[in-house]
């Protein structure tokens, strides 16, 4: 192997490793902790509820809001 083949091989391996790290090496994000018993609902579809404050409505994709705020 000459120098150019070694350089191309090492560059390809580095590119593959970078792609693997980029797509699979990310750490999970920590979700904010909701107050115990807090319930979140969709403003347009109040029957869609969750205890997760970062959840989205499964029908329209809107962010869920605290259930006390729904209907105001």
Residue pairs with C-beta under 8 A, 6 or more apart in sequence:
1 9
31 52
31 53
31 54
32 53
32 54
34 40
34 51
34 52
34 53
38 51
38 53
38 66
38 67
39 49
39 50
39 51
39 66
39 67
40 49
40 50
40 51
40 52
40 53
40 55
40 64
40 65
40 66
40 67
41 47
41 48
41 49
41 50
41 64
41 65
41 66
41 67
41 70
42 48
42 49
42 57
42 59
42 60
42 62
42 64
42 65
42 70
43 62
43 65
43 69
43 70
43 71
44 57
44 59
44 60
44 62
45 57
45 59
45 60
46 67
46 70
46 71
48 57
48 58
48 59
48 64
49 64
49 67
50 64
52 64
53 64
55 63
55 64
56 62
56 63
56 64
57 63
57 64
